[in-house]
Amino acid sequence: MANHKATKKDVRQATKRRDRNRYYGKTTRNAIRELRDVKAKKEAGEKLPEVSSMIDKLAKKGIIHKNKAANLKRKLARKVNGLAAAK
């Protein structure tokens, strides 16, 4: 364990950030999973902008890489657009 005040504070801050990042990441993953399970085109179309916004926020904060965010959004958009062709 660290002995300097500043290092102890840094450990506390890192723990807080890690917990916050894990929460946001897990919440977004759950939203993505729910969007993938939706079968109705209209409902999926309404949820897509919300989920895309969540993904963008994760990338902006550095929780996920910007290319991973782009890939997730692309795949979700293809899934939602594919529902229109099926129905």
Buried (B, 14 or more C-beta within 10 A) or exposed (E): EEEEEEEEEEEEEEEEEEEEBEEBBEEBEEBBEEBEEBEEBEEBBEBBEEBBEBBBBBBEEEBBEEEEBEEBBEEBEEBBEEBEEEE
